[in-house]
Amino acid sequence: MPFTNSPLADPQYVRDLGDGLRLRWSRPEDAEELARLECEVFLNRPADPLNQPLAWHVRELLSGEHPLMGSHDFALVEDTRSSRDRVVACACLWRQFWDYEGARLLVGRPELVVTDPAYRHRGLIRALFGLLHARSEAEGALVQAITGIPYFYRQFGYEYALDLAGYLSFPVVLIPPAPGNEREPVQLRDATLEDLPAIMALYEAHRQRGELAVTTPIGEAWWRYHVLHQQGCRTGEHWHIQVIESESESFLGFLVMPTMRWRSEVPVTHCFEMVSGVDLFQLLPSVLRAILARGQQMPVRRAPAEIDYLRLYLPIEHPIRAALLRLTNCYGEPLAVRSSRSFAWYVRVADLAAFLRRVAPVLERRLAQSPLAGYSGSLSLHFYGHELLLHFQAGSLEAVRQVERAYDYEQAAAAFPPLVFLQLLFGYRSLEELSYAFPDVEVKPTAEMLLQTLFPKRPS
């Protein structure tokens, strides 16, 4: 697509950073050099062997077939003083959609952010993120999101503002064996293209359960790509979609596992859903045994090869997580011995006014379902440097306007440190929690109920 209003987003953009360093967007012929950098630097320890599975993943991302990005979506820095314009830093941009209670949002996701250790502390990541943000915004994305190094991405306007699934660990020795000579009530098998309608329908049904603030719609292209590529894959960055079925081969659900496992744990990531109306307490032990059996067939990315744990990543509010926490062995001991707290997504919203206009129908619906239905008036939100003015008329958000002016307690209904407000906006923390944790969150009593109604705390 043309980027006439955003030169930084254009695939032909090039900038001299000085000292022989050049910033630009990737081309298909950069695949091997990008793969080399990623596999050399993305290591747990410098002495570890090269991360070849990640190198294969980079090649796949640049193949032009991946559903989340194309061959021109790596931003990179190269050293032109080297013999072959060696790439010394890079990051790529994925696209996906989020659903903010019915408002569809395009989201840009920076991924695979890496710098050669010899080139760190030169501002290269900041330069790369300038390109990624420019392209994402030029494409119409109001949100960027990333997971990764603690604190680091706050430097670029990101704040922890959404739950990222924690995990449950199940020691293999505690998983109960199948009783007697009975057949397992469930089994796992590789998903096929014919399974996709049932998988997608179940995922959509569960995505819309309860009062979730933010969910991720997954289009058919993502499911199809991983079904078609899960055989013969050489990277742990692919996902193996497994169908859960009964003895009679009835569809009971699905889960997603990587195509490789790390060390002694078998992970289940992304999705684990089962149809309604089944007895989870009866079936889940069999599912755990099936996951273990599948893990024993998976190639191992790094020793040891023995499996000690199953590790299931599930959102805190997920019904299967609640059931798993109640599973016990014959002695009444819980099968899950370790439960991590939920981590968080970093989220960036550069234009809050545009975001609030986009989700206006959601805010209006929240008002309509509250004692403030039909509200008329203005709400002033100050961010210690600029102010947002929200004007409501008969329950409708008529205007959102940004004003540059100093904080005035008499005028502002509420004040927030700029990034902290994102925690309220995405339902990650309540107004009460933020007021308790941050002394510079100030809310007038007259605005409390309106803010609590517009921005309730909700899981995602």
PyMOL commands that set and color helices and strands:
alter all, ss='L'
color gray80, all
select helices_A, chain A and resi 7-9+28-41+52-61+117-119+124-138+152-156+172-174+193-207+220-229+280-297+319-325+352-358+360-368+421-425+431-437+445-454
alter helices_A, ss='H'
color red, helices_A
select strands_A, chain A and resi 14-18+21-25+74-79+86-100+103-115+143-146+159-164+166-171+186-190+214-215+239-246+251-258+261-262+265-274+300-302+309-314+338-339+343-348+377-382+387-393+396-403+414-415+442-443
alter strands_A, ss='S'
color yellow, strands_A
deselect
rebuild
show_as cartoon
